[in-house]
Amino acid sequence: MDAWVDAELDDAEARRIADHVRHCWDCSSAAETARLVKRSLRRLRDREPRRPAAARLERFAHRLVHR
């Protein structure tokens, strides 16, 4: 899912995943969650010093990616 969200797949594989995500509630939810987390992490990356909330969000994102 992360490779698809990050646009790292070839065109054929990306289309296959996109077709599946359109019809699968679990995968569409996972994709949207991944997008939101990645967007939040990009915003936090630019802030210093790191706050406890940023560390918690990074741990949450790590758990999502590695389940």
N, CA, C, O and CB atoms as a CASP TS submission, in Angstrom:
PFRMAT TS
TARGET T0000
AUTHOR 0000-0000-0000
METHOD Language model
MODEL 1
PARENT N/A
ATOM      1  N   MET     1       0.829  -1.189   0.000  1.00  0.00           N
ATOM      2  CA  MET     1       0.000   0.000   0.000  1.00  0.00           C
ATOM      3  C   MET     1       0.874   1.254   0.000  1.00  0.00           C
ATOM      4  O   MET     1       0.588   2.209  -0.722  1.00  0.00           O
ATOM      5  CB  MET     1      -0.944  -0.002   1.212  1.00  0.00           C
ATOM      6  N   ASP     2       1.930   1.255   0.799  1.00  0.00           N
ATOM      7  CA  ASP     2       2.791   2.433   0.863  1.00  0.00           C
ATOM      8  C   ASP     2       3.451   2.721  -0.482  1.00  0.00           C
ATOM      9  O   ASP     2       3.576   3.880  -0.877  1.00  0.00           O
ATOM     10  CB  ASP     2       3.857   2.247   1.934  1.00  0.00           C
ATOM     11  N   ALA     3       3.867   1.688  -1.175  1.00  0.00           N
ATOM     12  CA  ALA     3       4.490   1.902  -2.489  1.00  0.00           C
ATOM     13  C   ALA     3       3.484   2.541  -3.446  1.00  0.00           C
ATOM     14  O   ALA     3       3.855   3.396  -4.251  1.00  0.00           O
ATOM     15  CB  ALA     3       5.018   0.562  -3.075  1.00  0.00           C
ATOM     16  N   TRP     4       2.242   2.142  -3.367  1.00  0.00           N
ATOM     17  CA  TRP     4       1.210   2.716  -4.222  1.00  0.00           C
ATOM     18  C   TRP     4       0.947   4.173  -3.838  1.00  0.00           C
ATOM     19  O   TRP     4       0.896   5.048  -4.702  1.00  0.00           O
ATOM     20  CB  TRP     4      -0.090   1.892  -4.126  1.00  0.00           C
ATOM     21  N   VAL     5       0.782   4.428  -2.534  1.00  0.00           N
ATOM     22  CA  VAL     5       0.537   5.792  -2.055  1.00  0.00           C
ATOM     23  C   VAL     5       1.697   6.706  -2.440  1.00  0.00           C
ATOM     24  O   VAL     5       1.486   7.872  -2.774  1.00  0.00           O
ATOM     25  CB  VAL     5       0.333   5.803  -0.522  1.00  0.00           C
ATOM     26  N   ASP     6       2.922   6.178  -2.395  1.00  0.00           N
ATOM     27  CA  ASP     6       4.112   6.966  -2.721  1.00  0.00           C
ATOM     28  C   ASP     6       4.420   6.990  -4.217  1.00  0.00           C
ATOM     29  O   ASP     6       5.446   7.534  -4.623  1.00  0.00           O
ATOM     30  CB  ASP     6       5.305   6.423  -1.972  1.00  0.00           C
ATOM     31  N   ALA     7       3.545   6.408  -5.042  1.00  0.00           N
ATOM     32  CA  ALA     7       3.712   6.383  -6.506  1.00  0.00           C
ATOM     33  C   ALA     7       5.029   5.725  -6.914  1.00  0.00           C
ATOM     34  O   ALA     7       5.728   6.217  -7.800  1.00  0.00           O
ATOM     35  CB  ALA     7       3.649   7.808  -7.071  1.00  0.00           C
ATOM     36  N   GLU     8       5.358   4.618  -6.265  1.00  0.00           N
ATOM     37  CA  GLU     8       6.596   3.899  -6.564  1.00  0.00           C
ATOM     38  C   GLU     8       6.387   2.666  -7.436  1.00  0.00           C
ATOM     39  O   GLU     8       7.348   1.953  -7.725  1.00  0.00           O
ATOM     40  CB  GLU     8       7.262   3.493  -5.285  1.00  0.00           C
ATOM     41  N   LEU     9       5.161   2.403  -7.857  1.00  0.00           N
ATOM     42  CA  LEU     9       4.856   1.208  -8.651  1.00  0.00           C
ATOM     43  C   LEU     9       4.851   1.540 -10.135  1.00  0.00           C
ATOM     44  O   LEU     9       4.653   2.690 -10.528  1.00  0.00           O
ATOM     45  CB  LEU     9       3.500   0.612  -8.238  1.00  0.00           C
ATOM     46  N   ASP    10       5.073   0.511 -10.955  1.00  0.00           N
ATOM     47  CA  ASP    10       4.949   0.730 -12.391  1.00  0.00           C
ATOM     48  C   ASP    10       3.473   0.952 -12.727  1.00  0.00           C
ATOM     49  O   ASP    10       2.596   0.679 -11.907  1.00  0.00           O
ATOM     50  CB  ASP    10       5.533  -0.476 -13.198  1.00  0.00           C
ATOM     51  N   ASP    11       3.211   1.443 -13.919  1.00  0.00           N
ATOM     52  CA  ASP    11       1.848   1.833 -14.288  1.00  0.00           C
ATOM     53  C   ASP    11       0.843   0.700 -14.170  1.00  0.00           C
ATOM     54  O   ASP    11      -0.259   0.903 -13.660  1.00  0.00           O
ATOM     55  CB  ASP    11       1.833   2.357 -15.691  1.00  0.00           C
ATOM     56  N   ALA    12       1.203  -0.484 -14.631  1.00  0.00           N
ATOM     57  CA  ALA    12       0.270  -1.617 -14.602  1.00  0.00           C
ATOM     58  C   ALA    12      -0.075  -2.001 -13.166  1.00  0.00           C
ATOM     59  O   ALA    12      -1.241  -2.225 -12.842  1.00  0.00           O
ATOM     60  CB  ALA    12       0.869  -2.828 -15.343  1.00  0.00           C
ATOM     61  N   GLU    13       0.924  -2.076 -12.319  1.00  0.00           N
ATOM     62  CA  GLU    13       0.684  -2.443 -10.919  1.00  0.00           C
ATOM     63  C   GLU    13      -0.100  -1.342 -10.201  1.00  0.00           C
ATOM     64  O   GLU    13      -0.981  -1.633  -9.392  1.00  0.00           O
ATOM     65  CB  GLU    13       2.024  -2.708 -10.189  1.00  0.00           C
ATOM     66  N   ALA    14       0.213  -0.105 -10.491  1.00  0.00           N
ATOM     67  CA  ALA    14      -0.513   1.016  -9.873  1.00  0.00           C
ATOM     68  C   ALA    14      -1.986   0.989 -10.265  1.00  0.00           C
ATOM     69  O   ALA    14      -2.852   1.240  -9.426  1.00  0.00           O
ATOM     70  CB  ALA    14       0.118   2.362 -10.284  1.00  0.00           C
ATOM     71  N   ARG    15      -2.281   0.690 -11.526  1.00  0.00           N
ATOM     72  CA  ARG    15      -3.686   0.589 -11.971  1.00  0.00           C
ATOM     73  C   ARG    15      -4.400  -0.564 -11.280  1.00  0.00           C
ATOM     74  O   ARG    15      -5.558  -0.435 -10.883  1.00  0.00           O
ATOM     75  CB  ARG    15      -3.759   0.404 -13.500  1.00  0.00           C
ATOM     76  N   ARG    16      -3.702  -1.702 -11.134  1.00  0.00           N
ATOM     77  CA  ARG    16      -4.301  -2.863 -10.467  1.00  0.00           C
ATOM     78  C   ARG    16      -4.647  -2.532  -9.018  1.00  0.00           C
ATOM     79  O   ARG    16      -5.733  -2.864  -8.543  1.00  0.00           O
ATOM     80  CB  ARG    16      -3.345  -4.071 -10.523  1.00  0.00           C
ATOM     81  N   ILE    17      -3.729  -1.883  -8.325  1.00  0.00           N
ATOM     82  CA  ILE    17      -3.973  -1.509  -6.928  1.00  0.00           C
ATOM     83  C   ILE    17      -5.087  -0.466  -6.850  1.00  0.00           C
ATOM     84  O   ILE    17      -5.959  -0.557  -5.986  1.00  0.00           O
ATOM     85  CB  ILE    17      -2.677  -0.966  -6.271  1.00  0.00           C
ATOM     86  N   ALA    18      -5.067   0.515  -7.736  1.00  0.00           N
ATOM     87  CA  ALA    18      -6.102   1.553  -7.732  1.00  0.00           C
ATOM     88  C   ALA    18      -7.486   0.945  -7.941  1.00  0.00           C
ATOM     89  O   ALA    18      -8.441   1.345  -7.275  1.00  0.00           O
ATOM     90  CB  ALA    18      -5.816   2.601  -8.821  1.00  0.00           C
ATOM     91  N   ASP    19      -7.606  -0.011  -8.853  1.00  0.00           N
ATOM     92  CA  ASP    19      -8.883  -0.684  -9.080  1.00  0.00           C
ATOM     93  C   ASP    19      -9.348  -1.406  -7.817  1.00  0.00           C
ATOM     94  O   ASP    19     -10.525  -1.360  -7.460  1.00  0.00           O
ATOM     95  CB  ASP    19      -8.768  -1.676 -10.248  1.00  0.00           C
ATOM     96  N   HIS    20      -8.417  -2.067  -7.152  1.00  0.00           N
ATOM     97  CA  HIS    20      -8.766  -2.783  -5.922  1.00  0.00           C
ATOM     98  C   HIS    20      -9.196  -1.799  -4.829  1.00  0.00           C
ATOM     99  O   HIS    20     -10.204  -2.017  -4.157  1.00  0.00           O
ATOM    100  CB  HIS    20      -7.571  -3.635  -5.435  1.00  0.00           C
ATOM    101  N   VAL    21      -8.438  -0.729  -4.655  1.00  0.00           N
ATOM    102  CA  VAL    21      -8.720   0.241  -3.592  1.00  0.00           C
ATOM    103  C   VAL    21     -10.091   0.882  -3.788  1.00  0.00           C
ATOM    104  O   VAL    21     -10.782   1.180  -2.813  1.00  0.00           O
ATOM    105  CB  VAL    21      -7.630   1.327  -3.552  1.00  0.00           C
ATOM    106  N   ARG    22     -10.487   1.094  -5.037  1.00  0.00           N
ATOM    107  CA  ARG    22     -11.815   1.671  -5.308  1.00  0.00           C
ATOM    108  C   ARG    22     -12.946   0.795  -4.787  1.00  0.00           C
ATOM    109  O   ARG    22     -14.026   1.301  -4.482  1.00  0.00           O
ATOM    110  CB  ARG    22     -11.995   1.890  -6.803  1.00  0.00           C
ATOM    111  N   HIS    23     -12.716  -0.515  -4.678  1.00  0.00           N
ATOM    112  CA  HIS    23     -13.779  -1.432  -4.281  1.00  0.00           C
ATOM    113  C   HIS    23     -13.597  -2.035  -2.899  1.00  0.00           C
ATOM    114  O   HIS    23     -14.481  -2.742  -2.417  1.00  0.00           O
ATOM    115  CB  HIS    23     -13.882  -2.525  -5.273  1.00  0.00           C
ATOM    116  N   CYS    24     -12.475  -1.772  -2.255  1.00  0.00           N
ATOM    117  CA  CYS    24     -12.183  -2.395  -0.957  1.00  0.00           C
ATOM    118  C   CYS    24     -12.159  -1.327   0.131  1.00  0.00           C
ATOM    119  O   CYS    24     -11.285  -0.461   0.154  1.00  0.00           O
ATOM    120  CB  CYS    24     -10.828  -3.159  -0.999  1.00  0.00           C
ATOM    121  N   TRP    25     -13.126  -1.407   1.021  1.00  0.00           N
ATOM    122  CA  TRP    25     -13.235  -0.431   2.099  1.00  0.00           C
ATOM    123  C   TRP    25     -11.983  -0.436   2.975  1.00  0.00           C
ATOM    124  O   TRP    25     -11.465   0.632   3.302  1.00  0.00           O
ATOM    125  CB  TRP    25     -14.476  -0.717   2.950  1.00  0.00           C
ATOM    126  N   ASP    26     -11.491  -1.600   3.359  1.00  0.00           N
ATOM    127  CA  ASP    26     -10.316  -1.687   4.227  1.00  0.00           C
ATOM    128  C   ASP    26      -9.090  -1.053   3.570  1.00  0.00           C
ATOM    129  O   ASP    26      -8.366  -0.291   4.212  1.00  0.00           O
ATOM    130  CB  ASP    26     -10.024  -3.150   4.578  1.00  0.00           C
ATOM    131  N   CYS    27      -8.859  -1.358   2.316  1.00  0.00           N
ATOM    132  CA  CYS    27      -7.684  -0.825   1.633  1.00  0.00           C
ATOM    133  C   CYS    27      -7.819   0.667   1.342  1.00  0.00           C
ATOM    134  O   CYS    27      -6.832   1.399   1.417  1.00  0.00           O
ATOM    135  CB  CYS    27      -7.448  -1.582   0.339  1.00  0.00           C
ATOM    136  N   SER    28      -9.011   1.124   1.016  1.00  0.00           N
ATOM    137  CA  SER    28      -9.178   2.562   0.786  1.00  0.00           C
ATOM    138  C   SER    28      -8.973   3.329   2.088  1.00  0.00           C
ATOM    139  O   SER    28      -8.413   4.425   2.077  1.00  0.00           O
ATOM    140  CB  SER    28     -10.578   2.865   0.197  1.00  0.00           C
ATOM    141  N   SER    29      -9.418   2.769   3.203  1.00  0.00           N
ATOM    142  CA  SER    29      -9.182   3.402   4.503  1.00  0.00           C
ATOM    143  C   SER    29      -7.696   3.412   4.839  1.00  0.00           C
ATOM    144  O   SER    29      -7.173   4.415   5.324  1.00  0.00           O
ATOM    145  CB  SER    29      -9.967   2.678   5.606  1.00  0.00           C
ATOM    146  N   ALA    30      -7.020   2.303   4.585  1.00  0.00           N
ATOM    147  CA  ALA    30      -5.583   2.216   4.852  1.00  0.00           C
ATOM    148  C   ALA    30      -4.812   3.212   3.988  1.00  0.00           C
ATOM    149  O   ALA    30      -3.874   3.851   4.464  1.00  0.00           O
ATOM    150  CB  ALA    30      -5.072   0.784   4.598  1.00  0.00           C
ATOM    151  N   ALA    31      -5.199   3.344   2.738  1.00  0.00           N
ATOM    152  CA  ALA    31      -4.523   4.282   1.844  1.00  0.00           C
ATOM    153  C   ALA    31      -4.727   5.716   2.312  1.00  0.00           C
ATOM    154  O   ALA    31      -3.779   6.502   2.331  1.00  0.00           O
ATOM    155  CB  ALA    31      -5.032   4.118   0.408  1.00  0.00           C
ATOM    156  N   GLU    32      -5.933   6.059   2.684  1.00  0.00           N
ATOM    157  CA  GLU    32      -6.196   7.420   3.148  1.00  0.00           C
ATOM    158  C   GLU    32      -5.459   7.704   4.448  1.00  0.00           C
ATOM    159  O   GLU    32      -4.923   8.797   4.630  1.00  0.00           O
ATOM    160  CB  GLU    32      -7.699   7.641   3.337  1.00  0.00           C
ATOM    161  N   THR    33      -5.425   6.741   5.346  1.00  0.00           N
ATOM    162  CA  THR    33      -4.680   6.908   6.598  1.00  0.00           C
ATOM    163  C   THR    33      -3.202   7.121   6.302  1.00  0.00           C
ATOM    164  O   THR    33      -2.571   7.999   6.890  1.00  0.00           O
ATOM    165  CB  THR    33      -4.870   5.680   7.520  1.00  0.00           C
ATOM    166  N   ALA    34      -2.650   6.325   5.395  1.00  0.00           N
ATOM    167  CA  ALA    34      -1.233   6.472   5.033  1.00  0.00           C
ATOM    168  C   ALA    34      -0.966   7.855   4.456  1.00  0.00           C
ATOM    169  O   ALA    34       0.040   8.480   4.789  1.00  0.00           O
ATOM    170  CB  ALA    34      -0.816   5.388   4.021  1.00  0.00           C
ATOM    171  N   ARG    35      -1.854   8.336   3.595  1.00  0.00           N
ATOM    172  CA  ARG    35      -1.680   9.677   3.013  1.00  0.00           C
ATOM    173  C   ARG    35      -1.682  10.758   4.094  1.00  0.00           C
ATOM    174  O   ARG    35      -0.840  11.657   4.094  1.00  0.00           O
ATOM    175  CB  ARG    35      -2.791   9.962   1.988  1.00  0.00           C
ATOM    176  N   LEU    36      -2.640  10.654   5.010  1.00  0.00           N
ATOM    177  CA  LEU    36      -2.741  11.661   6.070  1.00  0.00           C
ATOM    178  C   LEU    36      -1.527  11.636   6.984  1.00  0.00           C
ATOM    179  O   LEU    36      -1.001  12.687   7.351  1.00  0.00           O
ATOM    180  CB  LEU    36      -4.007  11.444   6.888  1.00  0.00           C
ATOM    181  N   VAL    37      -1.080  10.443   7.353  1.00  0.00           N
ATOM    182  CA  VAL    37       0.086  10.324   8.227  1.00  0.00           C
ATOM    183  C   VAL    37       1.322  10.877   7.530  1.00  0.00           C
ATOM    184  O   VAL    37       2.090  11.629   8.129  1.00  0.00           O
ATOM    185  CB  VAL    37       0.314   8.855   8.639  1.00  0.00           C
ATOM    186  N   LYS    38       1.515  10.510   6.276  1.00  0.00           N
ATOM    187  CA  LYS    38       2.691  10.986   5.529  1.00  0.00           C
ATOM    188  C   LYS    38       2.667  12.506   5.400  1.00  0.00           C
ATOM    189  O   LYS    38       3.701  13.158   5.538  1.00  0.00           O
ATOM    190  CB  LYS    38       2.747  10.336   4.127  1.00  0.00           C
ATOM    191  N   ARG    39       1.498  13.066   5.137  1.00  0.00           N
ATOM    192  CA  ARG    39       1.373  14.524   5.028  1.00  0.00           C
ATOM    193  C   ARG    39       1.720  15.182   6.371  1.00  0.00           C
ATOM    194  O   ARG    39       2.436  16.182   6.413  1.00  0.00           O
ATOM    195  CB  ARG    39      -0.068  14.920   4.584  1.00  0.00           C
ATOM    196  N   SER    40       1.211  14.616   7.449  1.00  0.00           N
ATOM    197  CA  SER    40       1.510  15.157   8.778  1.00  0.00           C
ATOM    198  C   SER    40       2.992  15.059   9.096  1.00  0.00           C
ATOM    199  O   SER    40       3.575  15.989   9.653  1.00  0.00           O
ATOM    200  CB  SER    40       0.703  14.425   9.846  1.00  0.00           C
ATOM    201  N   LEU    41       3.599  13.939   8.745  1.00  0.00           N
ATOM    202  CA  LEU    41       5.028  13.765   9.011  1.00  0.00           C
ATOM    203  C   LEU    41       5.869  14.758   8.211  1.00  0.00           C
ATOM    204  O   LEU    41       6.869  15.269   8.714  1.00  0.00           O
ATOM    205  CB  LEU    41       5.458  12.332   8.683  1.00  0.00           C
ATOM    206  N   ARG    42       5.472  15.033   6.976  1.00  0.00           N
ATOM    207  CA  ARG    42       6.211  16.016   6.170  1.00  0.00           C
ATOM    208  C   ARG    42       6.163  17.392   6.832  1.00  0.00           C
ATOM    209  O   ARG    42       7.162  18.112   6.859  1.00  0.00           O
ATOM    210  CB  ARG    42       5.632  16.093   4.735  1.00  0.00           C
ATOM    211  N   ARG    43       4.988  17.753   7.366  1.00  0.00           N
ATOM    212  CA  ARG    43       4.862  19.052   8.040  1.00  0.00           C
ATOM    213  C   ARG    43       5.704  19.090   9.312  1.00  0.00           C
ATOM    214  O   ARG    43       6.347  20.098   9.607  1.00  0.00           O
ATOM    215  CB  ARG    43       3.387  19.347   8.375  1.00  0.00           C
ATOM    216  N   LEU    44       5.700  17.998  10.060  1.00  0.00           N
ATOM    217  CA  LEU    44       6.450  17.946  11.318  1.00  0.00           C
ATOM    218  C   LEU    44       7.953  17.951  11.085  1.00  0.00           C
ATOM    219  O   LEU    44       8.704  18.483  11.902  1.00  0.00           O
ATOM    220  CB  LEU    44       6.059  16.711  12.112  1.00  0.00           C
ATOM    221  N   ARG    45       8.395  17.370   9.991  1.00  0.00           N
ATOM    222  CA  ARG    45       9.821  17.270   9.693  1.00  0.00           C
ATOM    223  C   ARG    45      10.468  18.651   9.644  1.00  0.00           C
ATOM    224  O   ARG    45      11.638  18.808   9.994  1.00  0.00           O
ATOM    225  CB  ARG    45      10.038  16.539   8.366  1.00  0.00           C
ATOM    226  N   ASP    46       9.708  19.637   9.214  1.00  0.00           N
ATOM    227  CA  ASP    46      10.249  20.980   9.067  1.00  0.00           C
ATOM    228  C   ASP    46      10.286  21.763  10.379  1.00  0.00           C
ATOM    229  O   ASP    46      10.841  22.860  10.437  1.00  0.00           O
ATOM    230  CB  ASP    46       9.442  21.736   8.057  1.00  0.00           C
ATOM    231  N   ARG    47       9.696  21.197  11.426  1.00  0.00           N
ATOM    232  CA  ARG    47       9.668  21.887  12.712  1.00  0.00           C
ATOM    233  C   ARG    47      10.784  21.384  13.615  1.00  0.00           C
ATOM    234  O   ARG    47      11.114  20.198  13.613  1.00  0.00           O
ATOM    235  CB  ARG    47       8.308  21.699  13.396  1.00  0.00           C
ATOM    236  N   GLU    48      11.351  22.286  14.374  1.00  0.00           N
ATOM    237  CA  GLU    48      12.357  21.946  15.381  1.00  0.00           C
ATOM    238  C   GLU    48      12.039  22.736  16.634  1.00  0.00           C
ATOM    239  O   GLU    48      11.537  23.851  16.495  1.00  0.00           O
ATOM    240  CB  GLU    48      13.812  22.247  14.875  1.00  0.00           C
ATOM    241  N   PRO    49      12.275  22.278  17.798  1.00  0.00           N
ATOM    242  CA  PRO    49      12.712  20.918  18.093  1.00  0.00           C
ATOM    243  C   PRO    49      11.547  19.946  17.996  1.00  0.00           C
ATOM    244  O   PRO    49      10.382  20.343  18.011  1.00  0.00           O
ATOM    245  CB  PRO    49      13.347  20.847  19.482  1.00  0.00           C
ATOM    246  N   ARG    50      11.882  18.674  17.897  1.00  0.00           N
ATOM    247  CA  ARG    50      10.829  17.659  17.822  1.00  0.00           C
ATOM    248  C   ARG    50      10.069  17.635  19.131  1.00  0.00           C
ATOM    249  O   ARG    50      10.651  17.686  20.214  1.00  0.00           O
ATOM    250  CB  ARG    50      11.417  16.260  17.506  1.00  0.00           C
ATOM    251  N   ARG    51       8.809  17.559  19.008  1.00  0.00           N
ATOM    252  CA  ARG    51       7.950  17.530  20.184  1.00  0.00           C
ATOM    253  C   ARG    51       7.500  16.099  20.434  1.00  0.00           C
ATOM    254  O   ARG    51       7.544  15.260  19.535  1.00  0.00           O
ATOM    255  CB  ARG    51       6.728  18.471  20.008  1.00  0.00           C
ATOM    256  N   PRO    52       7.065  15.824  21.663  1.00  0.00           N
ATOM    257  CA  PRO    52       6.563  14.469  21.957  1.00  0.00           C
ATOM    258  C   PRO    52       5.447  14.037  21.004  1.00  0.00           C
ATOM    259  O   PRO    52       5.360  12.860  20.653  1.00  0.00           O
ATOM    260  CB  PRO    52       6.053  14.402  23.394  1.00  0.00           C
ATOM    261  N   ALA    53       4.601  14.966  20.583  1.00  0.00           N
ATOM    262  CA  ALA    53       3.517  14.614  19.659  1.00  0.00           C
ATOM    263  C   ALA    53       4.076  14.127  18.331  1.00  0.00           C
ATOM    264  O   ALA    53       3.538  13.191  17.739  1.00  0.00           O
ATOM    265  CB  ALA    53       2.588  15.818  19.430  1.00  0.00           C
ATOM    266  N   ALA    54       5.141  14.744  17.860  1.00  0.00           N
ATOM    267  CA  ALA    54       5.760  14.329  16.600  1.00  0.00           C
ATOM    268  C   ALA    54       6.331  12.926  16.736  1.00  0.00           C
ATOM    269  O   ALA    54       6.192  12.107  15.828  1.00  0.00           O
ATOM    270  CB  ALA    54       6.866  15.321  16.178  1.00  0.00           C
ATOM    271  N   ALA    55       6.966  12.648  17.853  1.00  0.00           N
ATOM    272  CA  ALA    55       7.521  11.311  18.076  1.00  0.00           C
ATOM    273  C   ALA    55       6.404  10.276  18.129  1.00  0.00           C
ATOM    274  O   ALA    55       6.551   9.182  17.584  1.00  0.00           O
ATOM    275  CB  ALA    55       8.347  11.273  19.379  1.00  0.00           C
ATOM    276  N   ARG    56       5.292  10.606  18.778  1.00  0.00           N
ATOM    277  CA  ARG    56       4.160   9.663  18.829  1.00  0.00           C
ATOM    278  C   ARG    56       3.600   9.415  17.434  1.00  0.00           C
ATOM    279  O   ARG    56       3.279   8.276  17.094  1.00  0.00           O
ATOM    280  CB  ARG    56       3.045  10.198  19.756  1.00  0.00           C
ATOM    281  N   LEU    57       3.479  10.451  16.631  1.00  0.00           N
ATOM    282  CA  LEU    57       2.963  10.294  15.271  1.00  0.00           C
ATOM    283  C   LEU    57       3.905   9.435  14.433  1.00  0.00           C
ATOM    284  O   LEU    57       3.449   8.597  13.656  1.00  0.00           O
ATOM    285  CB  LEU    57       2.765  11.669  14.607  1.00  0.00           C
ATOM    286  N   GLU    58       5.196   9.632  14.581  1.00  0.00           N
ATOM    287  CA  GLU    58       6.160   8.806  13.844  1.00  0.00           C
ATOM    288  C   GLU    58       6.056   7.344  14.257  1.00  0.00           C
ATOM    289  O   GLU    58       6.112   6.458  13.404  1.00  0.00           O
ATOM    290  CB  GLU    58       7.590   9.315  14.072  1.00  0.00           C
ATOM    291  N   ARG    59       5.907   7.076  15.556  1.00  0.00           N
ATOM    292  CA  ARG    59       5.744   5.681  16.008  1.00  0.00           C
ATOM    293  C   ARG    59       4.471   5.074  15.438  1.00  0.00           C
ATOM    294  O   ARG    59       4.465   3.916  15.020  1.00  0.00           O
ATOM    295  CB  ARG    59       5.717   5.605  17.552  1.00  0.00           C
ATOM    296  N   PHE    60       3.380   5.860  15.420  1.00  0.00           N
ATOM    297  CA  PHE    60       2.123   5.382  14.862  1.00  0.00           C
ATOM    298  C   PHE    60       2.276   5.051  13.385  1.00  0.00           C
ATOM    299  O   PHE    60       1.805   4.013  12.921  1.00  0.00           O
ATOM    300  CB  PHE    60       1.022   6.423  15.059  1.00  0.00           C
ATOM    301  N   ALA    61       2.937   5.936  12.652  1.00  0.00           N
ATOM    302  CA  ALA    61       3.148   5.694  11.220  1.00  0.00           C
ATOM    303  C   ALA    61       3.993   4.462  11.006  1.00  0.00           C
ATOM    304  O   ALA    61       3.713   3.669  10.107  1.00  0.00           O
ATOM    305  CB  ALA    61       3.810   6.902  10.554  1.00  0.00           C
ATOM    306  N   HIS    62       5.014   4.286  11.808  1.00  0.00           N
ATOM    307  CA  HIS    62       5.882   3.112  11.688  1.00  0.00           C
ATOM    308  C   HIS    62       5.078   1.831  11.912  1.00  0.00           C
ATOM    309  O   HIS    62       5.253   0.853  11.186  1.00  0.00           O
ATOM    310  CB  HIS    62       7.051   3.194  12.696  1.00  0.00           C
ATOM    311  N   ARG    63       4.203   1.836  12.910  1.00  0.00           N
ATOM    312  CA  ARG    63       3.377   0.653  13.170  1.00  0.00           C
ATOM    313  C   ARG    63       2.424   0.374  12.019  1.00  0.00           C
ATOM    314  O   ARG    63       2.184  -0.786  11.685  1.00  0.00           O
ATOM    315  CB  ARG    63       2.587   0.831  14.461  1.00  0.00           C
ATOM    316  N   LEU    64       1.875   1.424  11.404  1.00  0.00           N
ATOM    317  CA  LEU    64       0.972   1.221  10.264  1.00  0.00           C
ATOM    318  C   LEU    64       1.698   0.570   9.097  1.00  0.00           C
ATOM    319  O   LEU    64       1.168  -0.327   8.440  1.00  0.00           O
ATOM    320  CB  LEU    64       0.361   2.555   9.819  1.00  0.00           C
ATOM    321  N   VAL    65       2.904   1.027   8.852  1.00  0.00           N
ATOM    322  CA  VAL    65       3.669   0.540   7.708  1.00  0.00           C
ATOM    323  C   VAL    65       4.136  -0.889   7.930  1.00  0.00           C
ATOM    324  O   VAL    65       4.217  -1.664   6.978  1.00  0.00           O
ATOM    325  CB  VAL    65       4.868   1.447   7.442  1.00  0.00           C
ATOM    326  N   HIS    66       4.443  -1.248   9.157  1.00  0.00           N
ATOM    327  CA  HIS    66       5.069  -2.540   9.434  1.00  0.00           C
ATOM    328  C   HIS    66       4.128  -3.541  10.095  1.00  0.00           C
ATOM    329  O   HIS    66       4.585  -4.388  10.863  1.00  0.00           O
ATOM    330  CB  HIS    66       6.270  -2.341  10.307  1.00  0.00           C
ATOM    331  N   ARG    67       2.844  -3.468   9.823  1.00  0.00           N
ATOM    332  CA  ARG    67       1.973  -4.504  10.378  1.00  0.00           C
ATOM    333  C   ARG    67       1.798  -5.642   9.424  1.00  0.00           C
ATOM    334  O   ARG    67       1.094  -6.603   9.733  1.00  0.00           O
ATOM    335  CB  ARG    67       0.629  -3.936  10.736  1.00  0.00           C
TER
END
